[in-house]
Amino acid sequence: MNKQNLLYALCFCLFAFACSKQKTALIEKEVLTGTGSQTANTDGTTLSANGTTETYQLINSVFGGNGDVVEAPDCSHTAFGKHITQVYDADLKRQVFAFHIHVTPDNDKCEDSDRQRNEIKTYDKSPENLKASKNEKVLYKWKFKLDANFKPSNDFTHIHQLKPIDGDNQLPIITLTPRYRASGDVMQVIHTGDTDATSQKYIVQIPLADFKGHWVEVIERATFSFDGKYEIQINRISDGKLLVKQAFTNIEMWRKNTTSCRPKWGIYRRTLQPEVLRDETLWFNDFNITEY
């Protein structure tokens, strides 16, 4: 082989090596960042609407493990069909989840009661990184929008909970709920500890008017222990306005004989006074759970 051919061969080998390294780097990047609806562990796990996958299948593929994490009143209102759908949102310019609830005949998991439920959750059979063990730190991020004419119950209309999967008391530890007030509706963050698990403390309370008709992003950080920590920040997406930023230390974020805690999102409301309620749609998207 003459010198010129040897030079060509050497250049080709160097080029092939560089391409191989670049391909390896791209593969490593894909593993780290993930694609589609479920990202890799470095960014936690994210459930986002895509508008193509059947809605319940999409939710269960990310949160469900081998089970069903949707608690919807479909069987009590078969004419309506699925109570969680995917729709295009003009503000975010993308597909989002729409959670629907109707004053009648929707109920609580197809059982007649004084309340209605249309929620998604993680549960005991979900992947381990979607459940919080004792002393674990978890970051939750998600977006939601209330209708501009949204009407909350004067009892409760929970849209988010952090709660034990098992244990002596399975009441929510943290609850985010809009609530009717004659002086003006409010958004409340409620804490229920272990020492007095029937006593609720309203640790945040702000005007609901700041939320109506706007997408907001919620960022929560929780340390799940008896002397735990909890932080919540809520920003309005349209103008960046900070609506809530609170941090709490030495707050009870665990319950006796609990093995794990989990999040829930959706609509869970009491209907003792149906005349003050209306059919509602709440929009959610980009549910993220990250252990850190």
C-alpha positions in Angstrom: 0.0 0.0 0.0 1.4 3.4 -1.0 1.6 6.3 1.4 -1.5 8.0 -0.2 -3.7 4.9 0.2 -2.4 4.4 3.8 -3.3 8.0 4.6 -6.8 7.5 3.1 -7.2 4.3 5.2 -6.1 6.1 8.4 -8.6 9.0 7.8 -11.4 6.5 7.2 -10.6 4.7 10.5 -10.5 8.0 12.4 -13.9 9.1 10.9 -15.5 5.7 11.7 -14.2 6.0 15.3 -15.6 9.5 15.7 -19.0 8.4 14.4 -19.1 5.5 16.8 -18.3 7.8 19.7 -21.0 10.3 18.6 -23.6 7.5 18.3 -22.6 6.2 21.7 -23.0 9.7 23.2 -26.4 10.1 21.6 -27.5 6.7 23.0 -26.3 7.7 26.4 -28.2 11.0 26.2 -31.4 9.2 25.2 -31.1 6.8 28.1 -30.6 9.8 30.5 -33.3 12.1 29.2 -35.8 9.5 27.9 -38.3 9.9 25.1 -42.1 9.9 25.0 -44.3 10.0 28.1 -42.0 8.3 30.6 -38.6 9.8 31.2 -35.6 8.1 32.8 -34.8 8.2 36.5 -32.5 11.3 36.2 -35.6 13.4 35.4 -38.0 11.2 37.3 -41.2 9.9 35.7 -43.5 12.2 33.7 -47.0 11.6 32.5 -48.0 13.9 29.7 -50.9 13.8 27.2 -50.0 13.0 23.7 -53.3 12.9 21.9 -52.7 9.6 20.2 -52.5 6.9 22.8 -55.9 5.9 24.4 -56.1 8.0 27.5 -56.5 5.3 30.2 -53.9 3.1 28.5 -51.5 6.1 28.6 -52.1 6.8 32.2 -51.7 3.2 33.3 -48.6 2.7 31.2 -46.8 5.3 33.2 -48.3 5.1 36.7 -50.0 1.7 36.8 -47.4 -1.0 36.8 -49.7 -3.9 35.9 -52.9 -2.4 37.2 -55.5 0.3 36.8 -54.8 3.7 38.5 -57.9 5.5 37.2 -60.8 5.9 39.6 -63.5 7.3 37.4 -67.3 7.1 37.5 -67.6 5.7 34.0 -69.9 2.9 35.0 -72.4 5.2 36.6 -72.6 7.5 33.6 -72.0 5.2 30.6 -73.7 7.6 28.1 -70.9 10.1 28.6 -68.1 7.6 28.1 -64.6 8.1 29.5 -64.4 10.8 32.2 -60.8 11.6 31.5 -60.0 12.6 27.9 -57.2 14.3 26.0 -57.9 17.7 24.3 -55.8 20.4 22.6 -55.2 23.4 24.7 -54.8 26.7 22.9 -52.9 28.4 25.8 -50.2 25.7 26.1 -50.5 24.8 22.4 -50.4 21.1 23.1 -52.5 18.1 24.2 -53.6 18.0 27.9 -55.7 15.8 30.1 -59.3 16.9 30.7 -61.0 15.5 33.9 -64.8 15.7 33.7 -67.3 15.5 36.6 -71.1 15.9 36.4 -73.5 16.9 39.2 -75.6 13.9 38.3 -75.3 10.9 37.9 -71.5 10.7 38.7 -70.6 9.1 42.0 -67.6 7.7 43.9 -66.1 4.8 42.1 -69.5 3.7 40.9 -70.9 3.5 44.4 -73.7 5.8 45.5 -72.6 8.2 48.2 -72.5 11.9 49.1 -69.4 12.5 47.0 -67.9 12.1 43.5 -64.5 11.0 42.4 -62.5 11.2 39.2 -58.9 10.7 40.0 -55.6 9.1 39.0 -53.0 7.9 41.4 -50.0 5.7 42.1 -50.6 2.7 44.2 -49.0 -0.3 45.9 -48.3 -2.1 42.5 -46.8 1.0 40.8 -43.1 1.1 40.2 -41.1 1.7 43.4 -39.8 5.1 42.2 -43.4 6.4 42.1 -44.0 5.6 45.8 -42.4 7.3 48.8 -40.8 5.2 51.5 -40.0 6.5 55.0 -37.3 9.3 55.0 -37.4 9.6 51.2 -37.4 13.0 49.5 -39.7 13.4 46.5 -40.2 16.3 44.1 -43.7 16.6 42.5 -44.4 18.9 39.6 -47.6 19.3 37.6 -49.8 21.8 35.8 -53.5 22.4 36.1 -56.2 24.9 35.1 -59.6 25.7 36.7 -62.4 27.0 34.5 -63.0 30.8 34.8 -66.4 30.0 36.2 -65.4 27.1 38.4 -67.6 26.5 41.5 -66.1 24.7 44.5 -68.1 22.9 47.1 -68.5 24.6 50.5 -67.5 21.2 51.9 -64.5 20.0 49.9 -63.4 19.7 46.3 -59.9 18.1 46.5 -57.8 18.3 43.3 -54.5 16.8 44.8 -53.5 14.7 47.7 -50.4 13.1 49.2 -51.6 10.2 51.3 -50.5 6.9 52.8 -51.2 3.7 50.8 -51.6 1.8 54.1 -51.1 2.1 57.8 -53.3 3.0 60.8 -54.8 6.1 59.3 -55.0 6.7 55.5 -56.4 10.2 55.5 -54.4 12.5 53.2 -51.4 14.2 54.8 -51.4 17.1 52.3 -54.5 18.2 50.3 -54.9 20.9 47.8 -58.6 22.0 47.6 -60.6 24.9 46.3 -63.3 25.9 48.7 -66.4 28.1 48.7 -66.4 31.0 51.0 -69.2 33.7 51.2 -66.4 36.3 51.4 -64.7 34.9 48.4 -63.6 31.4 47.3 -60.2 30.3 48.3 -57.5 27.7 47.4 -56.3 25.9 50.5 -53.4 23.6 51.3 -54.4 21.4 54.2 -52.0 19.4 56.4 -53.2 16.5 58.6 -50.4 15.1 60.8 -50.0 11.8 62.6 -50.2 13.0 66.2 -53.8 14.2 65.8 -54.8 12.7 62.5 -58.3 14.0 62.6 -57.2 17.7 63.0 -56.7 19.6 59.8 -54.5 22.7 59.6 -54.9 25.1 56.8 -51.3 25.9 56.1 -51.9 28.0 53.0 -55.0 29.9 52.0 -55.2 32.3 49.0 -57.9 33.8 46.8 -59.2 31.3 44.2 -59.6 34.2 41.7 -55.9 34.1 41.1 -56.3 30.6 39.6 -59.6 30.7 37.6 -59.1 30.6 33.9 -55.3 30.3 34.1 -52.8 27.5 33.8 -50.5 27.2 36.9 -47.5 25.0 37.6 -47.2 23.4 41.1 -43.8 22.4 42.5 -43.9 20.3 45.7 -40.9 18.9 47.7 -41.7 16.5 50.5 -39.5 14.6 53.0 -41.6 11.8 54.2 -40.9 11.3 57.9 -42.4 12.1 61.3 -40.2 15.3 61.5 -40.5 15.9 57.8 -40.4 18.8 55.4 -42.9 20.2 52.9 -42.5 23.0 50.4 -45.0 24.2 47.8 -44.6 26.8 45.1 -47.3 27.7 42.5 -46.6 30.0 39.6 -49.2 31.3 37.1 -47.8 30.3 33.6 -49.3 33.2 31.6 -47.6 36.0 33.4 -45.2 34.2 35.7 -46.9 35.6 38.8 -45.9 33.8 42.0 -49.1 32.7 43.8 -47.7 30.6 46.6 -44.3 29.9 48.1 -44.2 28.3 51.5 -41.8 25.9 53.3 -42.5 24.0 56.5 -40.0 22.1 58.6 -40.6 19.6 61.5 -43.9 18.8 59.9 -45.4 15.3 60.3 -45.3 13.7 56.8 -45.6 10.1 57.9 -48.1 7.8 59.6 -47.7 4.8 62.0 -47.4 1.4 60.3 -47.3 3.0 56.8 -45.1 1.4 54.2 -45.4 4.0 51.5 -47.1 7.2 50.4 -48.4 8.3 47.0 -49.9 11.2 45.1 -53.4 11.6 43.7 -54.7 14.1 41.2 -58.2 14.9 39.8 -61.6 15.9 41.2 -63.0 14.5 44.5 -65.9 16.6 45.8 -68.8 16.3 48.2 -72.3 16.8 46.8 -74.5 17.5 49.9 -75.6 20.7 48.3 -75.7 19.9 44.5 -77.6 23.1 43.8 -74.4 25.2 44.4 -72.3 23.0 42.1 -72.2 22.5 38.3 -70.7 20.2 35.8 -67.0 20.8 35.7 -63.9 20.1 33.6 -60.4 20.5 35.2 -57.4 20.4 33.0 -54.1 18.8 34.1 -50.8 17.9 32.4 -47.1 17.0 32.9 -47.4 15.0 36.2 -43.8 14.5 37.3 -42.5 12.4 40.2 -38.8 12.5 41.0 -37.0 11.0 44.0 -33.9 13.0 45.0 
